[in-house]
């Protein structure tokens, strides 16, 4: 019967940050366009798994990042 390691995996998470940029431009008195850019870095995670007989280990690293872009326009109805 093979022996299996019973130790739980070791997980290490490091750093997170985000950045944002937005701009709006008037094309006329009634029409504007807008754009936004977001960058989100949720850090990275390293995990180490013990293998059978705890003679060696297996490691995995993951990074979590997002780049988001949004655009749109606004139209003003009536009024000034």
PDB file of N, CA, C and O in Angstrom:
ATOM      1  N   UNK A   1       0.851  -1.181   0.000  1.00  0.00           N
ATOM      2  CA  UNK A   1       0.000   0.000   0.000  1.00  0.00           C
ATOM      3  C   UNK A   1       0.895   1.242   0.000  1.00  0.00           C
ATOM      4  O   UNK A   1       1.755   1.373   0.871  1.00  0.00           O
ATOM      5  N   UNK A   2       0.708   2.167  -0.972  1.00  0.00           N
ATOM      6  CA  UNK A   2       1.550   3.362  -1.022  1.00  0.00           C
ATOM      7  C   UNK A   2       1.240   4.323   0.114  1.00  0.00           C
ATOM      8  O   UNK A   2       0.097   4.433   0.558  1.00  0.00           O
ATOM      9  N   UNK A   3       2.266   5.011   0.573  1.00  0.00           N
ATOM     10  CA  UNK A   3       2.095   6.033   1.602  1.00  0.00           C
ATOM     11  C   UNK A   3       1.811   7.371   0.941  1.00  0.00           C
ATOM     12  O   UNK A   3       2.380   7.673  -0.107  1.00  0.00           O
ATOM     13  N   UNK A   4       0.951   8.167   1.529  1.00  0.00           N
ATOM     14  CA  UNK A   4       0.607   9.479   0.995  1.00  0.00           C
ATOM     15  C   UNK A   4       0.917  10.545   2.035  1.00  0.00           C
ATOM     16  O   UNK A   4       0.704  10.345   3.231  1.00  0.00           O
ATOM     17  N   UNK A   5       1.416  11.665   1.570  1.00  0.00           N
ATOM     18  CA  UNK A   5       1.702  12.773   2.475  1.00  0.00           C
ATOM     19  C   UNK A   5       0.392  13.337   3.007  1.00  0.00           C
ATOM     20  O   UNK A   5      -0.596  13.430   2.279  1.00  0.00           O
ATOM     21  N   UNK A   6       0.393  13.707   4.265  1.00  0.00           N
ATOM     22  CA  UNK A   6      -0.818  14.246   4.872  1.00  0.00           C
ATOM     23  C   UNK A   6      -0.693  15.730   5.189  1.00  0.00           C
ATOM     24  O   UNK A   6      -1.650  16.344   5.662  1.00  0.00           O
ATOM     25  N   UNK A   7       0.480  16.315   4.934  1.00  0.00           N
ATOM     26  CA  UNK A   7       0.668  17.742   5.225  1.00  0.00           C
ATOM     27  C   UNK A   7      -0.152  18.574   4.244  1.00  0.00           C
ATOM     28  O   UNK A   7      -0.216  18.240   3.061  1.00  0.00           O
ATOM     29  N   UNK A   8      -0.781  19.656   4.718  1.00  0.00           N
ATOM     30  CA  UNK A   8      -1.550  20.522   3.819  1.00  0.00           C
ATOM     31  C   UNK A   8      -0.606  21.318   2.926  1.00  0.00           C
ATOM     32  O   UNK A   8       0.560  21.503   3.275  1.00  0.00           O
ATOM     33  N   UNK A   9      -1.102  21.804   1.755  1.00  0.00           N
ATOM     34  CA  UNK A   9      -0.257  22.630   0.899  1.00  0.00           C
ATOM     35  C   UNK A   9       0.052  23.968   1.563  1.00  0.00           C
ATOM     36  O   UNK A   9      -0.740  24.477   2.356  1.00  0.00           O
ATOM     37  N   UNK A  10       1.206  24.529   1.232  1.00  0.00           N
ATOM     38  CA  UNK A  10       1.615  25.828   1.741  1.00  0.00           C
ATOM     39  C   UNK A  10       1.269  26.878   0.687  1.00  0.00           C
ATOM     40  O   UNK A  10       1.707  26.763  -0.458  1.00  0.00           O
ATOM     41  N   UNK A  11       0.491  27.902   1.052  1.00  0.00           N
ATOM     42  CA  UNK A  11       0.064  28.936   0.116  1.00  0.00           C
ATOM     43  C   UNK A  11       0.595  30.284   0.585  1.00  0.00           C
ATOM     44  O   UNK A  11       0.432  30.652   1.748  1.00  0.00           O
ATOM     45  N   UNK A  12       1.230  31.020  -0.325  1.00  0.00           N
ATOM     46  CA  UNK A  12       1.756  32.345  -0.022  1.00  0.00           C
ATOM     47  C   UNK A  12       1.197  33.329  -1.038  1.00  0.00           C
ATOM     48  O   UNK A  12       1.363  33.126  -2.241  1.00  0.00           O
ATOM     49  N   UNK A  13       0.536  34.395  -0.580  1.00  0.00           N
ATOM     50  CA  UNK A  13      -0.004  35.427  -1.464  1.00  0.00           C
ATOM     51  C   UNK A  13       0.779  36.724  -1.234  1.00  0.00           C
ATOM     52  O   UNK A  13       1.045  37.101  -0.093  1.00  0.00           O
ATOM     53  N   UNK A  14       1.146  37.404  -2.328  1.00  0.00           N
ATOM     54  CA  UNK A  14       1.979  38.599  -2.209  1.00  0.00           C
ATOM     55  C   UNK A  14       1.390  39.755  -3.005  1.00  0.00           C
ATOM     56  O   UNK A  14       1.066  39.591  -4.181  1.00  0.00           O
ATOM     57  N   UNK A  15       1.248  40.924  -2.382  1.00  0.00           N
ATOM     58  CA  UNK A  15       0.950  42.213  -3.010  1.00  0.00           C
ATOM     59  C   UNK A  15      -0.329  42.330  -3.804  1.00  0.00           C
ATOM     60  O   UNK A  15      -0.804  41.359  -4.392  1.00  0.00           O
ATOM     61  N   UNK A  16      -0.886  43.535  -3.815  1.00  0.00           N
ATOM     62  CA  UNK A  16      -1.986  43.873  -4.707  1.00  0.00           C
ATOM     63  C   UNK A  16      -2.076  45.385  -4.821  1.00  0.00           C
ATOM     64  O   UNK A  16      -1.760  46.099  -3.869  1.00  0.00           O
ATOM     65  N   UNK A  17      -2.509  45.882  -5.986  1.00  0.00           N
ATOM     66  CA  UNK A  17      -2.678  47.309  -6.207  1.00  0.00           C
ATOM     67  C   UNK A  17      -3.523  47.516  -7.455  1.00  0.00           C
ATOM     68  O   UNK A  17      -3.759  46.576  -8.214  1.00  0.00           O
ATOM     69  N   UNK A  18      -3.978  48.750  -7.667  1.00  0.00           N
ATOM     70  CA  UNK A  18      -4.753  49.072  -8.864  1.00  0.00           C
ATOM     71  C   UNK A  18      -4.442  50.498  -9.304  1.00  0.00           C
ATOM     72  O   UNK A  18      -3.985  51.322  -8.512  1.00  0.00           O
ATOM     73  N   UNK A  19      -4.699  50.776 -10.585  1.00  0.00           N
ATOM     74  CA  UNK A  19      -4.501  52.109 -11.136  1.00  0.00           C
ATOM     75  C   UNK A  19      -5.680  52.446 -12.034  1.00  0.00           C
ATOM     76  O   UNK A  19      -6.349  51.549 -12.548  1.00  0.00           O
ATOM     77  N   UNK A  20      -5.936  53.728 -12.224  1.00  0.00           N
ATOM     78  CA  UNK A  20      -7.118  54.166 -12.952  1.00  0.00           C
ATOM     79  C   UNK A  20      -6.796  55.426 -13.732  1.00  0.00           C
ATOM     80  O   UNK A  20      -6.099  56.306 -13.225  1.00  0.00           O
ATOM     81  N   UNK A  21      -7.292  55.526 -14.957  1.00  0.00           N
ATOM     82  CA  UNK A  21      -7.183  56.744 -15.747  1.00  0.00           C
ATOM     83  C   UNK A  21      -8.506  56.945 -16.471  1.00  0.00           C
ATOM     84  O   UNK A  21      -9.070  55.995 -17.012  1.00  0.00           O
ATOM     85  N   UNK A  22      -9.003  58.175 -16.483  1.00  0.00           N
ATOM     86  CA  UNK A  22     -10.265  58.465 -17.175  1.00  0.00           C
ATOM     87  C   UNK A  22     -10.168  59.832 -17.834  1.00  0.00           C
ATOM     88  O   UNK A  22      -9.446  60.713 -17.368  1.00  0.00           O
ATOM     89  N   UNK A  23     -10.906  59.992 -18.922  1.00  0.00           N
ATOM     90  CA  UNK A  23     -10.930  61.274 -19.611  1.00  0.00           C
ATOM     91  C   UNK A  23     -12.279  61.503 -20.263  1.00  0.00           C
ATOM     92  O   UNK A  23     -12.951  60.558 -20.675  1.00  0.00           O
ATOM     93  N   UNK A  24     -12.673  62.775 -20.354  1.00  0.00           N
ATOM     94  CA  UNK A  24     -13.924  63.163 -21.001  1.00  0.00           C
ATOM     95  C   UNK A  24     -13.600  64.318 -21.945  1.00  0.00           C
ATOM     96  O   UNK A  24     -12.884  65.248 -21.574  1.00  0.00           O
ATOM     97  N   UNK A  25     -14.135  64.254 -23.174  1.00  0.00           N
ATOM     98  CA  UNK A  25     -13.909  65.300 -24.160  1.00  0.00           C
ATOM     99  C   UNK A  25     -15.256  65.765 -24.695  1.00  0.00           C
ATOM    100  O   UNK A  25     -16.095  64.949 -25.076  1.00  0.00           O
ATOM    101  N   UNK A  26     -15.462  67.089 -24.721  1.00  0.00           N
ATOM    102  CA  UNK A  26     -16.695  67.652 -25.277  1.00  0.00           C
ATOM    103  C   UNK A  26     -16.542  67.793 -26.794  1.00  0.00           C
ATOM    104  O   UNK A  26     -15.618  68.450 -27.274  1.00  0.00           O
ATOM    105  N   UNK A  27     -17.457  67.169 -27.542  1.00  0.00           N
ATOM    106  CA  UNK A  27     -17.457  67.297 -28.993  1.00  0.00           C
ATOM    107  C   UNK A  27     -18.331  68.470 -29.441  1.00  0.00           C
ATOM    108  O   UNK A  27     -18.127  69.042 -30.512  1.00  0.00           O
ATOM    109  N   UNK A  28     -19.303  68.814 -28.605  1.00  0.00           N
ATOM    110  CA  UNK A  28     -20.178  69.963 -28.845  1.00  0.00           C
ATOM    111  C   UNK A  28     -20.782  70.353 -27.505  1.00  0.00           C
ATOM    112  O   UNK A  28     -20.411  69.800 -26.470  1.00  0.00           O
ATOM    113  N   UNK A  29     -21.720  71.310 -27.520  1.00  0.00           N
ATOM    114  CA  UNK A  29     -22.396  71.702 -26.272  1.00  0.00           C
ATOM    115  C   UNK A  29     -23.267  70.577 -25.718  1.00  0.00           C
ATOM    116  O   UNK A  29     -23.595  70.574 -24.531  1.00  0.00           O
ATOM    117  N   UNK A  30     -23.639  69.629 -26.564  1.00  0.00           N
ATOM    118  CA  UNK A  30     -24.563  68.580 -26.144  1.00  0.00           C
ATOM    119  C   UNK A  30     -23.968  67.171 -26.132  1.00  0.00           C
ATOM    120  O   UNK A  30     -24.587  66.247 -25.605  1.00  0.00           O
ATOM    121  N   UNK A  31     -22.794  67.000 -26.696  1.00  0.00           N
ATOM    122  CA  UNK A  31     -22.249  65.649 -26.848  1.00  0.00           C
ATOM    123  C   UNK A  31     -20.835  65.563 -26.276  1.00  0.00           C
ATOM    124  O   UNK A  31     -19.972  66.372 -26.615  1.00  0.00           O
ATOM    125  N   UNK A  32     -20.603  64.581 -25.410  1.00  0.00           N
ATOM    126  CA  UNK A  32     -19.265  64.296 -24.874  1.00  0.00           C
ATOM    127  C   UNK A  32     -18.957  62.815 -25.049  1.00  0.00           C
ATOM    128  O   UNK A  32     -19.865  61.985 -25.095  1.00  0.00           O
ATOM    129  N   UNK A  33     -17.687  62.493 -25.143  1.00  0.00           N
ATOM    130  CA  UNK A  33     -17.247  61.092 -25.151  1.00  0.00           C
ATOM    131  C   UNK A  33     -16.330  60.891 -23.958  1.00  0.00           C
ATOM    132  O   UNK A  33     -15.644  61.813 -23.517  1.00  0.00           O
ATOM    133  N   UNK A  34     -16.330  59.679 -23.449  1.00  0.00           N
ATOM    134  CA  UNK A  34     -15.518  59.382 -22.269  1.00  0.00           C
ATOM    135  C   UNK A  34     -14.836  58.032 -22.446  1.00  0.00           C
ATOM    136  O   UNK A  34     -15.318  57.162 -23.172  1.00  0.00           O
ATOM    137  N   UNK A  35     -13.702  57.878 -21.767  1.00  0.00           N
ATOM    138  CA  UNK A  35     -12.972  56.611 -21.783  1.00  0.00           C
ATOM    139  C   UNK A  35     -12.336  56.407 -20.413  1.00  0.00           C
ATOM    140  O   UNK A  35     -11.932  57.362 -19.749  1.00  0.00           O
ATOM    141  N   UNK A  36     -12.255  55.142 -20.005  1.00  0.00           N
ATOM    142  CA  UNK A  36     -11.643  54.776 -18.732  1.00  0.00           C
ATOM    143  C   UNK A  36     -10.733  53.571 -18.947  1.00  0.00           C
ATOM    144  O   UNK A  36     -11.008  52.706 -19.779  1.00  0.00           O
ATOM    145  N   UNK A  37      -9.662  53.534 -18.192  1.00  0.00           N
ATOM    146  CA  UNK A  37      -8.764  52.384 -18.195  1.00  0.00           C
ATOM    147  C   UNK A  37      -8.449  52.033 -16.747  1.00  0.00           C
ATOM    148  O   UNK A  37      -8.052  52.897 -15.964  1.00  0.00           O
ATOM    149  N   UNK A  38      -8.624  50.790 -16.402  1.00  0.00           N
ATOM    150  CA  UNK A  38      -8.315  50.290 -15.060  1.00  0.00           C
ATOM    151  C   UNK A  38      -7.280  49.184 -15.185  1.00  0.00           C
ATOM    152  O   UNK A  38      -7.362  48.342 -16.080  1.00  0.00           O
ATOM    153  N   UNK A  39      -6.309  49.192 -14.284  1.00  0.00           N
ATOM    154  CA  UNK A  39      -5.398  48.063 -14.143  1.00  0.00           C
ATOM    155  C   UNK A  39      -5.496  47.591 -12.705  1.00  0.00           C
ATOM    156  O   UNK A  39      -5.363  48.384 -11.772  1.00  0.00           O
ATOM    157  N   UNK A  40      -5.727  46.315 -12.530  1.00  0.00           N
ATOM    158  CA  UNK A  40      -5.853  45.733 -11.196  1.00  0.00           C
ATOM    159  C   UNK A  40      -4.858  44.582 -11.089  1.00  0.00           C
ATOM    160  O   UNK A  40      -4.883  43.648 -11.891  1.00  0.00           O
ATOM    161  N   UNK A  41      -3.990  44.660 -10.097  1.00  0.00           N
ATOM    162  CA  UNK A  41      -3.036  43.588  -9.833  1.00  0.00           C
ATOM    163  C   UNK A  41      -3.351  43.029  -8.454  1.00  0.00           C
ATOM    164  O   UNK A  41      -3.127  43.691  -7.440  1.00  0.00           O
ATOM    165  N   UNK A  42      -3.864  41.824  -8.422  1.00  0.00           N
ATOM    166  CA  UNK A  42      -4.226  41.194  -7.155  1.00  0.00           C
ATOM    167  C   UNK A  42      -3.092  40.337  -6.604  1.00  0.00           C
ATOM    168  O   UNK A  42      -3.301  39.504  -5.721  1.00  0.00           O
ATOM    169  N   UNK A  43      -1.895  40.549  -7.132  1.00  0.00           N
ATOM    170  CA  UNK A  43      -0.729  39.848  -6.617  1.00  0.00           C
ATOM    171  C   UNK A  43      -0.539  38.478  -7.238  1.00  0.00           C
ATOM    172  O   UNK A  43      -1.157  38.142  -8.248  1.00  0.00           O
ATOM    173  N   UNK A  44       0.307  37.715  -6.630  1.00  0.00           N
ATOM    174  CA  UNK A  44       0.543  36.351  -7.090  1.00  0.00           C
ATOM    175  C   UNK A  44       0.523  35.403  -5.897  1.00  0.00           C
ATOM    176  O   UNK A  44       0.729  35.803  -4.752  1.00  0.00           O
ATOM    177  N   UNK A  45       0.273  34.161  -6.197  1.00  0.00           N
ATOM    178  CA  UNK A  45       0.183  33.127  -5.172  1.00  0.00           C
ATOM    179  C   UNK A  45       1.138  31.996  -5.518  1.00  0.00           C
ATOM    180  O   UNK A  45       1.187  31.547  -6.663  1.00  0.00           O
ATOM    181  N   UNK A  46       1.882  31.545  -4.547  1.00  0.00           N
ATOM    182  CA  UNK A  46       2.747  30.384  -4.714  1.00  0.00           C
ATOM    183  C   UNK A  46       2.232  29.278  -3.799  1.00  0.00           C
ATOM    184  O   UNK A  46       1.967  29.511  -2.620  1.00  0.00           O
ATOM    185  N   UNK A  47       2.097  28.105  -4.337  1.00  0.00           N
ATOM    186  CA  UNK A  47       1.606  26.966  -3.570  1.00  0.00           C
ATOM    187  C   UNK A  47       2.590  25.813  -3.712  1.00  0.00           C
ATOM    188  O   UNK A  47       3.050  25.522  -4.816  1.00  0.00           O
ATOM    189  N   UNK A  48       2.911  25.167  -2.622  1.00  0.00           N
ATOM    190  CA  UNK A  48       3.790  24.002  -2.641  1.00  0.00           C
ATOM    191  C   UNK A  48       3.031  22.804  -2.085  1.00  0.00           C
ATOM    192  O   UNK A  48       2.485  22.856  -0.983  1.00  0.00           O
ATOM    193  N   UNK A  49       3.003  21.722  -2.866  1.00  0.00           N
ATOM    194  CA  UNK A  49       2.301  20.498  -2.468  1.00  0.00           C
ATOM    195  C   UNK A  49       3.314  19.410  -2.156  1.00  0.00           C
ATOM    196  O   UNK A  49       4.183  19.126  -2.980  1.00  0.00           O
ATOM    197  N   UNK A  50       3.222  18.799  -0.989  1.00  0.00           N
ATOM    198  CA  UNK A  50       4.093  17.652  -0.720  1.00  0.00           C
ATOM    199  C   UNK A  50       3.624  16.445  -1.547  1.00  0.00           C
ATOM    200  O   UNK A  50       2.424  16.227  -1.710  1.00  0.00           O
ATOM    201  N   UNK A  51       4.569  15.675  -2.059  1.00  0.00           N
ATOM    202  CA  UNK A  51       4.240  14.497  -2.848  1.00  0.00           C
ATOM    203  C   UNK A  51       4.353  13.233  -1.997  1.00  0.00           C
ATOM    204  O   UNK A  51       4.705  13.300  -0.819  1.00  0.00           O
ATOM    205  N   UNK A  52       4.058  12.098  -2.590  1.00  0.00           N
ATOM    206  CA  UNK A  52       4.085  10.816  -1.895  1.00  0.00           C
ATOM    207  C   UNK A  52       5.406  10.610  -1.153  1.00  0.00           C
ATOM    208  O   UNK A  52       6.478  10.908  -1.678  1.00  0.00           O
ATOM    209  N   UNK A  53       5.314  10.106   0.054  1.00  0.00           N
ATOM    210  CA  UNK A  53       6.444   9.834   0.938  1.00  0.00           C
ATOM    211  C   UNK A  53       7.147  11.111   1.395  1.00  0.00           C
ATOM    212  O   UNK A  53       8.163  11.030   2.085  1.00  0.00           O
ATOM    213  N   UNK A  54       6.642  12.272   1.036  1.00  0.00           N
ATOM    214  CA  UNK A  54       7.213  13.570   1.408  1.00  0.00           C
ATOM    215  C   UNK A  54       8.685  13.675   1.026  1.00  0.00           C
ATOM    216  O   UNK A  54       9.456  14.371   1.687  1.00  0.00           O
ATOM    217  N   UNK A  55       9.072  12.980  -0.044  1.00  0.00           N
ATOM    218  CA  UNK A  55      10.456  13.006  -0.513  1.00  0.00           C
ATOM    219  C   UNK A  55      10.690  14.251  -1.364  1.00  0.00           C
ATOM    220  O   UNK A  55      11.783  14.817  -1.352  1.00  0.00           O
ATOM    221  N   UNK A  56       9.684  14.670  -2.090  1.00  0.00           N
ATOM    222  CA  UNK A  56       9.816  15.854  -2.935  1.00  0.00           C
ATOM    223  C   UNK A  56       8.519  16.653  -2.899  1.00  0.00           C
ATOM    224  O   UNK A  56       7.526  16.231  -2.306  1.00  0.00           O
ATOM    225  N   UNK A  57       8.549  17.796  -3.533  1.00  0.00           N
ATOM    226  CA  UNK A  57       7.364  18.657  -3.561  1.00  0.00           C
ATOM    227  C   UNK A  57       7.094  19.123  -4.982  1.00  0.00           C
ATOM    228  O   UNK A  57       7.957  19.031  -5.856  1.00  0.00           O
ATOM    229  N   UNK A  58       5.896  19.620  -5.197  1.00  0.00           N
ATOM    230  CA  UNK A  58       5.513  20.211  -6.471  1.00  0.00           C
ATOM    231  C   UNK A  58       5.063  21.635  -6.162  1.00  0.00           C
ATOM    232  O   UNK A  58       4.338  21.854  -5.192  1.00  0.00           O
ATOM    233  N   UNK A  59       5.483  22.604  -6.972  1.00  0.00           N
ATOM    234  CA  UNK A  59       5.139  24.007  -6.725  1.00  0.00           C
ATOM    235  C   UNK A  59       4.383  24.582  -7.919  1.00  0.00           C
ATOM    236  O   UNK A  59       4.607  24.182  -9.061  1.00  0.00           O
ATOM    237  N   UNK A  60       3.488  25.524  -7.640  1.00  0.00           N
ATOM    238  CA  UNK A  60       2.740  26.230  -8.682  1.00  0.00           C
ATOM    239  C   UNK A  60       2.650  27.697  -8.288  1.00  0.00           C
ATOM    240  O   UNK A  60       2.483  28.022  -7.113  1.00  0.00           O
ATOM    241  N   UNK A  61       2.762  28.586  -9.277  1.00  0.00           N
ATOM    242  CA  UNK A  61       2.646  30.025  -9.053  1.00  0.00           C
ATOM    243  C   UNK A  61       1.601  30.591 -10.000  1.00  0.00           C
ATOM    244  O   UNK A  61       1.583  30.246 -11.181  1.00  0.00           O
ATOM    245  N   UNK A  62       0.727  31.460  -9.493  1.00  0.00           N
ATOM    246  CA  UNK A  62      -0.315  32.091 -10.300  1.00  0.00           C
ATOM    247  C   UNK A  62      -0.292  33.598 -10.095  1.00  0.00           C
ATOM    248  O   UNK A  62      -0.052  34.069  -8.983  1.00  0.00           O
ATOM    249  N   UNK A  63      -0.544  34.365 -11.171  1.00  0.00           N
ATOM    250  CA  UNK A  63      -0.666  35.818 -11.090  1.00  0.00           C
ATOM    251  C   UNK A  63      -2.094  36.197 -11.446  1.00  0.00           C
ATOM    252  O   UNK A  63      -2.713  35.577 -12.311  1.00  0.00           O
ATOM    253  N   UNK A  64      -2.610  37.214 -10.776  1.00  0.00           N
ATOM    254  CA  UNK A  64      -3.981  37.658 -11.004  1.00  0.00           C
ATOM    255  C   UNK A  64      -3.960  39.138 -11.382  1.00  0.00           C
ATOM    256  O   UNK A  64      -3.773  40.000 -10.523  1.00  0.00           O
ATOM    257  N   UNK A  65      -4.155  39.431 -12.681  1.00  0.00           N
ATOM    258  CA  UNK A  65      -4.168  40.805 -13.177  1.00  0.00           C
ATOM    259  C   UNK A  65      -5.348  41.008 -14.117  1.00  0.00           C
ATOM    260  O   UNK A  65      -5.777  40.073 -14.793  1.00  0.00           O
ATOM    261  N   UNK A  66      -5.871  42.223 -14.159  1.00  0.00           N
ATOM    262  CA  UNK A  66      -6.972  42.605 -15.043  1.00  0.00           C
ATOM    263  C   UNK A  66      -6.658  43.924 -15.714  1.00  0.00           C
ATOM    264  O   UNK A  66      -6.165  44.847 -15.065  1.00  0.00           O
ATOM    265  N   UNK A  67      -6.934  44.029 -17.003  1.00  0.00           N
ATOM    266  CA  UNK A  67      -6.888  45.281 -17.755  1.00  0.00           C
ATOM    267  C   UNK A  67      -8.309  45.527 -18.240  1.00  0.00           C
ATOM    268  O   UNK A  67      -8.849  44.718 -18.995  1.00  0.00           O
ATOM    269  N   UNK A  68      -8.926  46.628 -17.821  1.00  0.00           N
ATOM    270  CA  UNK A  68     -10.312  46.933 -18.179  1.00  0.00           C
ATOM    271  C   UNK A  68     -10.359  48.259 -18.926  1.00  0.00           C
ATOM    272  O   UNK A  68      -9.747  49.240 -18.503  1.00  0.00           O
ATOM    273  N   UNK A  69     -11.091  48.284 -20.042  1.00  0.00           N
ATOM    274  CA  UNK A  69     -11.276  49.505 -20.816  1.00  0.00           C
ATOM    275  C   UNK A  69     -12.767  49.709 -21.014  1.00  0.00           C
ATOM    276  O   UNK A  69     -13.483  48.798 -21.431  1.00  0.00           O
ATOM    277  N   UNK A  70     -13.232  50.928 -20.706  1.00  0.00           N
ATOM    278  CA  UNK A  70     -14.640  51.276 -20.919  1.00  0.00           C
ATOM    279  C   UNK A  70     -14.701  52.582 -21.687  1.00  0.00           C
ATOM    280  O   UNK A  70     -13.878  53.475 -21.484  1.00  0.00           O
ATOM    281  N   UNK A  71     -15.679  52.686 -22.568  1.00  0.00           N
ATOM    282  CA  UNK A  71     -15.870  53.917 -23.342  1.00  0.00           C
ATOM    283  C   UNK A  71     -17.360  54.176 -23.482  1.00  0.00           C
ATOM    284  O   UNK A  71     -18.173  53.254 -23.410  1.00  0.00           O
ATOM    285  N   UNK A  72     -17.708  55.437 -23.681  1.00  0.00           N
ATOM    286  CA  UNK A  72     -19.122  55.771 -23.847  1.00  0.00           C
ATOM    287  C   UNK A  72     -19.294  57.212 -24.274  1.00  0.00           C
ATOM    288  O   UNK A  72     -18.320  57.946 -24.437  1.00  0.00           O
ATOM    289  N   UNK A  73     -20.528  57.604 -24.451  1.00  0.00           N
ATOM    290  CA  UNK A  73     -20.808  58.988 -24.788  1.00  0.00           C
ATOM    291  C   UNK A  73     -22.014  59.472 -23.998  1.00  0.00           C
ATOM    292  O   UNK A  73     -22.839  58.676 -23.552  1.00  0.00           O
ATOM    293  N   UNK A  74     -22.106  60.777 -23.833  1.00  0.00           N
ATOM    294  CA  UNK A  74     -23.231  61.411 -23.139  1.00  0.00           C
ATOM    295  C   UNK A  74     -23.857  62.416 -24.091  1.00  0.00           C
ATOM    296  O   UNK A  74     -23.162  63.172 -24.770  1.00  0.00           O
ATOM    297  N   UNK A  75     -25.174  62.408 -24.127  1.00  0.00           N
ATOM    298  CA  UNK A  75     -25.897  63.379 -24.940  1.00  0.00           C
ATOM    299  C   UNK A  75     -26.847  64.134 -24.030  1.00  0.00           C
ATOM    300  O   UNK A  75     -27.612  63.526 -23.281  1.00  0.00           O
ATOM    301  N   UNK A  76     -26.802  65.446 -24.093  1.00  0.00           N
ATOM    302  CA  UNK A  76     -27.659  66.279 -23.246  1.00  0.00           C
ATOM    303  C   UNK A  76     -28.914  66.660 -24.033  1.00  0.00           C
ATOM    304  O   UNK A  76     -28.822  67.275 -25.096  1.00  0.00           O
ATOM    305  N   UNK A  77     -30.077  66.294 -23.512  1.00  0.00           N
ATOM    306  CA  UNK A  77     -31.363  66.597 -24.148  1.00  0.00           C
ATOM    307  C   UNK A  77     -31.892  67.936 -23.630  1.00  0.00           C
ATOM    308  O   UNK A  77     -31.895  68.171 -22.422  1.00  0.00           O
ATOM    309  N   UNK A  78     -32.340  68.815 -24.534  1.00  0.00           N
ATOM    310  CA  UNK A  78     -32.986  70.067 -24.163  1.00  0.00           C
ATOM    311  C   UNK A  78     -32.130  70.965 -23.282  1.00  0.00           C
ATOM    312  O   UNK A  78     -30.931  70.730 -23.132  1.00  0.00           O
ATOM    313  N   UNK A  79     -32.742  71.999 -22.698  1.00  0.00           N
ATOM    314  CA  UNK A  79     -32.053  72.876 -21.753  1.00  0.00           C
ATOM    315  C   UNK A  79     -30.976  73.712 -22.407  1.00  0.00           C
ATOM    316  O   UNK A  79     -31.009  73.971 -23.610  1.00  0.00           O
ATOM    317  N   UNK A  80     -30.020  74.132 -21.593  1.00  0.00           N
ATOM    318  CA  UNK A  80     -28.934  75.009 -22.052  1.00  0.00           C
ATOM    319  C   UNK A  80     -27.848  74.252 -22.755  1.00  0.00           C
ATOM    320  O   UNK A  80     -26.867  74.849 -23.199  1.00  0.00           O
TER     321      UNK A  80
END
